[in-house]
Every structure is written in C-alpha cells, then in structure tokens.
Amino acid sequence: KGDRVAQLILEQSNTIGWVELDELKDSERSDGGFGSTGN
C-alpha cells in the first residue's frame, strides 16, 4: 500500500519555425553521397 505506480513529468516544448525553399543549394557535405563519412 502506498507504492507509486506511475509518475507524470511535464516539460515545456519549444515551437520550431519552418522556412520553405524552392530548392537547396549545393554544399561540400553532399559530395560524398548519402551516409558518406568522407573517408
């Protein structure tokens, strides 16, 4: 008797601002392909 079965923790959630683009710019990171570590 008196044992805790569940606990509720509430945290503040920040809202993310989205920016819609027509196209993405090329970058050096994209040169290695998907999942590439660059090695």
CHARMM-style PDB file with segment names, atoms N, HN, CA, C and O in Angstrom:
ATOM      1  N   LYS     1       0.847  -1.177   0.000  1.00  0.00      PROA
ATOM      2  CA  LYS     1       0.000   0.000   0.000  1.00  0.00      PROA
ATOM      3  C   LYS     1       0.895   1.244   0.000  1.00  0.00      PROA
ATOM      4  O   LYS     1       1.902   1.296   0.706  1.00  0.00      PROA
ATOM      5  N   GLY     2       0.510   2.252  -0.810  1.00  0.00      PROA
ATOM      6  HN  GLY     2      -0.308   2.209  -1.383  1.00  0.00      PROA
ATOM      7  CA  GLY     2       1.276   3.486  -0.867  1.00  0.00      PROA
ATOM      8  C   GLY     2       2.393   3.467  -1.891  1.00  0.00      PROA
ATOM      9  O   GLY     2       3.102   4.463  -2.028  1.00  0.00      PROA
ATOM     10  N   ASP     3       2.579   2.360  -2.623  1.00  0.00      PROA
ATOM     11  HN  ASP     3       2.002   1.551  -2.512  1.00  0.00      PROA
ATOM     12  CA  ASP     3       3.609   2.320  -3.667  1.00  0.00      PROA
ATOM     13  C   ASP     3       3.178   3.150  -4.864  1.00  0.00      PROA
ATOM     14  O   ASP     3       2.004   3.165  -5.232  1.00  0.00      PROA
ATOM     15  N   ARG     4       4.127   3.833  -5.462  1.00  0.00      PROA
ATOM     16  HN  ARG     4       5.081   3.821  -5.164  1.00  0.00      PROA
ATOM     17  CA  ARG     4       3.847   4.665  -6.632  1.00  0.00      PROA
ATOM     18  C   ARG     4       3.842   3.768  -7.875  1.00  0.00      PROA
ATOM     19  O   ARG     4       4.788   3.015  -8.109  1.00  0.00      PROA
ATOM     20  N   VAL     5       2.776   3.854  -8.661  1.00  0.00      PROA
ATOM     21  HN  VAL     5       2.008   4.466  -8.471  1.00  0.00      PROA
ATOM     22  CA  VAL     5       2.640   3.053  -9.871  1.00  0.00      PROA
ATOM     23  C   VAL     5       3.124   3.820 -11.091  1.00  0.00      PROA
ATOM     24  O   VAL     5       3.710   3.225 -11.995  1.00  0.00      PROA
ATOM     25  N   ALA     6       2.893   5.129 -11.138  1.00  0.00      PROA
ATOM     26  HN  ALA     6       2.417   5.613 -10.403  1.00  0.00      PROA
ATOM     27  CA  ALA     6       3.282   5.947 -12.294  1.00  0.00      PROA
ATOM     28  C   ALA     6       3.623   7.356 -11.832  1.00  0.00      PROA
ATOM     29  O   ALA     6       3.170   7.814 -10.783  1.00  0.00      PROA
ATOM     30  N   GLN     7       4.437   8.034 -12.644  1.00  0.00      PROA
ATOM     31  HN  GLN     7       4.805   7.662 -13.496  1.00  0.00      PROA
ATOM     32  CA  GLN     7       4.802   9.418 -12.356  1.00  0.00      PROA
ATOM     33  C   GLN     7       4.682  10.205 -13.649  1.00  0.00      PROA
ATOM     34  O   GLN     7       5.083   9.724 -14.709  1.00  0.00      PROA
ATOM     35  N   LEU     8       4.137  11.403 -13.572  1.00  0.00      PROA
ATOM     36  HN  LEU     8       3.811  11.794 -12.711  1.00  0.00      PROA
ATOM     37  CA  LEU     8       3.944  12.254 -14.745  1.00  0.00      PROA
ATOM     38  C   LEU     8       4.872  13.452 -14.653  1.00  0.00      PROA
ATOM     39  O   LEU     8       4.893  14.161 -13.646  1.00  0.00      PROA
ATOM     40  N   ILE     9       5.648  13.674 -15.725  1.00  0.00      PROA
ATOM     41  HN  ILE     9       5.632  13.098 -16.543  1.00  0.00      PROA
ATOM     42  CA  ILE     9       6.547  14.826 -15.791  1.00  0.00      PROA
ATOM     43  C   ILE     9       6.167  15.648 -17.016  1.00  0.00      PROA
ATOM     44  O   ILE     9       6.149  15.124 -18.130  1.00  0.00      PROA
ATOM     45  N   LEU    10       5.866  16.917 -16.826  1.00  0.00      PROA
ATOM     46  HN  LEU    10       5.881  17.343 -15.921  1.00  0.00      PROA
ATOM     47  CA  LEU    10       5.521  17.812 -17.927  1.00  0.00      PROA
ATOM     48  C   LEU    10       6.684  18.759 -18.175  1.00  0.00      PROA
ATOM     49  O   LEU    10       7.223  19.349 -17.240  1.00  0.00      PROA
ATOM     50  N   GLU    11       7.073  18.904 -19.457  1.00  0.00      PROA
ATOM     51  HN  GLU    11       6.635  18.424 -20.217  1.00  0.00      PROA
ATOM     52  CA  GLU    11       8.149  19.815 -19.814  1.00  0.00      PROA
ATOM     53  C   GLU    11       7.684  20.752 -20.912  1.00  0.00      PROA
ATOM     54  O   GLU    11       6.829  20.397 -21.723  1.00  0.00      PROA
ATOM     55  N   GLN    12       8.249  21.947 -20.936  1.00  0.00      PROA
ATOM     56  HN  GLN    12       8.944  22.236 -20.278  1.00  0.00      PROA
ATOM     57  CA  GLN    12       7.917  22.926 -21.968  1.00  0.00      PROA
ATOM     58  C   GLN    12       8.508  22.478 -23.298  1.00  0.00      PROA
ATOM     59  O   GLN    12       9.648  22.016 -23.358  1.00  0.00      PROA
ATOM     60  N   SER    13       7.734  22.618 -24.348  1.00  0.00      PROA
ATOM     61  HN  SER    13       6.808  22.994 -24.298  1.00  0.00      PROA
ATOM     62  CA  SER    13       8.180  22.261 -25.693  1.00  0.00      PROA
ATOM     63  C   SER    13       8.309  23.528 -26.523  1.00  0.00      PROA
ATOM     64  O   SER    13       7.380  24.333 -26.588  1.00  0.00      PROA
ATOM     65  N   ASN    14       9.463  23.701 -27.156  1.00  0.00      PROA
ATOM     66  HN  ASN    14      10.218  23.047 -27.103  1.00  0.00      PROA
ATOM     67  CA  ASN    14       9.682  24.879 -27.998  1.00  0.00      PROA
ATOM     68  C   ASN    14       9.103  24.657 -29.387  1.00  0.00      PROA
ATOM     69  O   ASN    14       9.169  23.552 -29.926  1.00  0.00      PROA
ATOM     70  N   THR    15       8.543  25.697 -29.955  1.00  0.00      PROA
ATOM     71  HN  THR    15       8.489  26.595 -29.517  1.00  0.00      PROA
ATOM     72  CA  THR    15       7.984  25.622 -31.299  1.00  0.00      PROA
ATOM     73  C   THR    15       9.089  25.853 -32.320  1.00  0.00      PROA
ATOM     74  O   THR    15       9.914  26.752 -32.160  1.00  0.00      PROA
ATOM     75  N   ILE    16       9.102  25.042 -33.366  1.00  0.00      PROA
ATOM     76  HN  ILE    16       8.432  24.312 -33.497  1.00  0.00      PROA
ATOM     77  CA  ILE    16      10.112  25.153 -34.417  1.00  0.00      PROA
ATOM     78  C   ILE    16       9.562  26.005 -35.549  1.00  0.00      PROA
ATOM     79  O   ILE    16       8.428  25.815 -35.987  1.00  0.00      PROA
ATOM     80  N   GLY    17      10.372  26.944 -36.017  1.00  0.00      PROA
ATOM     81  HN  GLY    17      11.293  27.099 -35.661  1.00  0.00      PROA
ATOM     82  CA  GLY    17       9.980  27.762 -37.163  1.00  0.00      PROA
ATOM     83  C   GLY    17      10.487  27.127 -38.453  1.00  0.00      PROA
ATOM     84  O   GLY    17      11.674  26.816 -38.562  1.00  0.00      PROA
ATOM     85  N   TRP    18       9.611  26.930 -39.427  1.00  0.00      PROA
ATOM     86  HN  TRP    18       8.647  27.182 -39.339  1.00  0.00      PROA
ATOM     87  CA  TRP    18       9.974  26.301 -40.696  1.00  0.00      PROA
ATOM     88  C   TRP    18      10.102  27.354 -41.781  1.00  0.00      PROA
ATOM     89  O   TRP    18       9.356  28.333 -41.803  1.00  0.00      PROA
ATOM     90  N   VAL    19      11.056  27.144 -42.683  1.00  0.00      PROA
ATOM     91  HN  VAL    19      11.662  26.348 -42.665  1.00  0.00      PROA
ATOM     92  CA  VAL    19      11.240  28.019 -43.832  1.00  0.00      PROA
ATOM     93  C   VAL    19      11.163  27.149 -45.077  1.00  0.00      PROA
ATOM     94  O   VAL    19      11.967  26.233 -45.247  1.00  0.00      PROA
ATOM     95  N   GLU    20      10.202  27.431 -45.947  1.00  0.00      PROA
ATOM     96  HN  GLU    20       9.549  28.176 -45.809  1.00  0.00      PROA
ATOM     97  CA  GLU    20      10.033  26.638 -47.163  1.00  0.00      PROA
ATOM     98  C   GLU    20      10.904  27.218 -48.274  1.00  0.00      PROA
ATOM     99  O   GLU    20      10.877  28.420 -48.539  1.00  0.00      PROA
ATOM    100  N   LEU    21      11.684  26.336 -48.924  1.00  0.00      PROA
ATOM    101  HN  LEU    21      11.706  25.360 -48.709  1.00  0.00      PROA
ATOM    102  CA  LEU    21      12.580  26.744 -50.002  1.00  0.00      PROA
ATOM    103  C   LEU    21      12.145  26.114 -51.312  1.00  0.00      PROA
ATOM    104  O   LEU    21      11.559  25.031 -51.319  1.00  0.00      PROA
ATOM    105  N   ASP    22      12.432  26.788 -52.428  1.00  0.00      PROA
ATOM    106  HN  ASP    22      12.908  27.667 -52.422  1.00  0.00      PROA
ATOM    107  CA  ASP    22      12.152  26.213 -53.741  1.00  0.00      PROA
ATOM    108  C   ASP    22      13.168  25.137 -54.093  1.00  0.00      PROA
ATOM    109  O   ASP    22      12.816  24.126 -54.701  1.00  0.00      PROA
ATOM    110  N   GLU    23      14.436  25.347 -53.712  1.00  0.00      PROA
ATOM    111  HN  GLU    23      14.722  26.168 -53.218  1.00  0.00      PROA
ATOM    112  CA  GLU    23      15.481  24.355 -53.976  1.00  0.00      PROA
ATOM    113  C   GLU    23      16.600  24.523 -52.960  1.00  0.00      PROA
ATOM    114  O   GLU    23      16.735  25.574 -52.335  1.00  0.00      PROA
ATOM    115  N   LEU    24      17.409  23.465 -52.801  1.00  0.00      PROA
ATOM    116  HN  LEU    24      17.300  22.610 -53.309  1.00  0.00      PROA
ATOM    117  CA  LEU    24      18.533  23.502 -51.882  1.00  0.00      PROA
ATOM    118  C   LEU    24      19.809  23.840 -52.630  1.00  0.00      PROA
ATOM    119  O   LEU    24      19.986  23.449 -53.783  1.00  0.00      PROA
ATOM    120  N   LYS    25      20.694  24.567 -51.969  1.00  0.00      PROA
ATOM    121  HN  LYS    25      20.550  24.885 -51.032  1.00  0.00      PROA
ATOM    122  CA  LYS    25      21.982  24.903 -52.563  1.00  0.00      PROA
ATOM    123  C   LYS    25      22.930  23.713 -52.429  1.00  0.00      PROA
ATOM    124  O   LYS    25      22.817  22.934 -51.482  1.00  0.00      PROA
ATOM    125  N   ASP    26      23.870  23.567 -53.377  1.00  0.00      PROA
ATOM    126  HN  ASP    26      23.962  24.200 -54.146  1.00  0.00      PROA
ATOM    127  CA  ASP    26      24.898  22.537 -53.279  1.00  0.00      PROA
ATOM    128  C   ASP    26      25.852  22.892 -52.145  1.00  0.00      PROA
ATOM    129  O   ASP    26      26.091  24.068 -51.868  1.00  0.00      PROA
ATOM    130  N   SER    27      26.391  21.874 -51.496  1.00  0.00      PROA
ATOM    131  HN  SER    27      26.198  20.919 -51.721  1.00  0.00      PROA
ATOM    132  CA  SER    27      27.347  22.106 -50.416  1.00  0.00      PROA
ATOM    133  C   SER    27      28.465  21.077 -50.498  1.00  0.00      PROA
ATOM    134  O   SER    27      28.324  20.058 -51.174  1.00  0.00      PROA
ATOM    135  N   GLU    28      29.570  21.337 -49.815  1.00  0.00      PROA
ATOM    136  HN  GLU    28      29.684  22.165 -49.265  1.00  0.00      PROA
ATOM    137  CA  GLU    28      30.686  20.399 -49.789  1.00  0.00      PROA
ATOM    138  C   GLU    28      30.292  19.109 -49.091  1.00  0.00      PROA
ATOM    139  O   GLU    28      30.832  18.050 -49.411  1.00  0.00      PROA
ATOM    140  N   ARG    29      29.374  19.171 -48.154  1.00  0.00      PROA
ATOM    141  HN  ARG    29      28.935  20.031 -47.893  1.00  0.00      PROA
ATOM    142  CA  ARG    29      28.949  17.979 -47.412  1.00  0.00      PROA
ATOM    143  C   ARG    29      28.289  16.960 -48.324  1.00  0.00      PROA
ATOM    144  O   ARG    29      28.365  15.760 -48.059  1.00  0.00      PROA
ATOM    145  N   SER    30      27.648  17.407 -49.382  1.00  0.00      PROA
ATOM    146  HN  SER    30      27.586  18.382 -49.597  1.00  0.00      PROA
ATOM    147  CA  SER    30      26.907  16.481 -50.238  1.00  0.00      PROA
ATOM    148  C   SER    30      27.789  15.750 -51.244  1.00  0.00      PROA
ATOM    149  O   SER    30      27.292  14.893 -51.976  1.00  0.00      PROA
ATOM    150  N   ASP    31      29.083  16.064 -51.302  1.00  0.00      PROA
ATOM    151  HN  ASP    31      29.486  16.760 -50.707  1.00  0.00      PROA
ATOM    152  CA  ASP    31      29.973  15.458 -52.295  1.00  0.00      PROA
ATOM    153  C   ASP    31      30.164  13.956 -52.104  1.00  0.00      PROA
ATOM    154  O   ASP    31      30.353  13.238 -53.086  1.00  0.00      PROA
ATOM    155  N   GLY    32      30.120  13.463 -50.871  1.00  0.00      PROA
ATOM    156  HN  GLY    32      29.966  14.046 -50.073  1.00  0.00      PROA
ATOM    157  CA  GLY    32      30.395  12.052 -50.602  1.00  0.00      PROA
ATOM    158  C   GLY    32      29.208  11.138 -50.804  1.00  0.00      PROA
ATOM    159  O   GLY    32      29.379   9.919 -50.782  1.00  0.00      PROA
ATOM    160  N   GLY    33      28.025  11.662 -50.997  1.00  0.00      PROA
ATOM    161  HN  GLY    33      27.887  12.652 -51.015  1.00  0.00      PROA
ATOM    162  CA  GLY    33      26.837  10.834 -51.166  1.00  0.00      PROA
ATOM    163  C   GLY    33      26.160  10.529 -49.843  1.00  0.00      PROA
ATOM    164  O   GLY    33      26.671  10.879 -48.779  1.00  0.00      PROA
ATOM    165  N   PHE    34      25.022   9.885 -49.911  1.00  0.00      PROA
ATOM    166  HN  PHE    34      24.607   9.601 -50.776  1.00  0.00      PROA
ATOM    167  CA  PHE    34      24.213   9.585 -48.731  1.00  0.00      PROA
ATOM    168  C   PHE    34      24.971   8.673 -47.773  1.00  0.00      PROA
ATOM    169  O   PHE    34      25.464   7.623 -48.184  1.00  0.00      PROA
ATOM    170  N   GLY    35      25.070   9.053 -46.516  1.00  0.00      PROA
ATOM    171  HN  GLY    35      24.669   9.906 -46.181  1.00  0.00      PROA
ATOM    172  CA  GLY    35      25.705   8.222 -45.497  1.00  0.00      PROA
ATOM    173  C   GLY    35      27.220   8.240 -45.533  1.00  0.00      PROA
ATOM    174  O   GLY    35      27.849   7.499 -44.777  1.00  0.00      PROA
ATOM    175  N   SER    36      27.829   9.050 -46.375  1.00  0.00      PROA
ATOM    176  HN  SER    36      27.318   9.652 -46.989  1.00  0.00      PROA
ATOM    177  CA  SER    36      29.284   9.070 -46.501  1.00  0.00      PROA
ATOM    178  C   SER    36      29.923   9.737 -45.294  1.00  0.00      PROA
ATOM    179  O   SER    36      29.424  10.746 -44.796  1.00  0.00      PROA
ATOM    180  N   THR    37      31.030   9.168 -44.823  1.00  0.00      PROA
ATOM    181  HN  THR    37      31.435   8.348 -45.227  1.00  0.00      PROA
ATOM    182  CA  THR    37      31.786   9.775 -43.728  1.00  0.00      PROA
ATOM    183  C   THR    37      32.909  10.647 -44.263  1.00  0.00      PROA
ATOM    184  O   THR    37      33.588  11.322 -43.490  1.00  0.00      PROA
ATOM    185  N   GLY    38      33.114  10.641 -45.575  1.00  0.00      PROA
ATOM    186  HN  GLY    38      32.563  10.093 -46.203  1.00  0.00      PROA
ATOM    187  CA  GLY    38      34.153  11.463 -46.171  1.00  0.00      PROA
ATOM    188  C   GLY    38      35.504  10.788 -46.214  1.00  0.00      PROA
ATOM    189  O   GLY    38      36.483  11.397 -46.645  1.00  0.00      PROA
ATOM    190  N   ASN    39      35.581   9.540 -45.777  1.00  0.00      PROA
ATOM    191  HN  ASN    39      34.785   9.045 -45.427  1.00  0.00      PROA
ATOM    192  CA  ASN    39      36.858   8.811 -45.788  1.00  0.00      PROA
ATOM    193  C   ASN    39      36.993   7.966 -47.015  1.00  0.00      PROA
ATOM    194  OT1 ASN    39      38.005   7.286 -47.189  1.00  0.00      PROA
TER     195      ASN     39
END
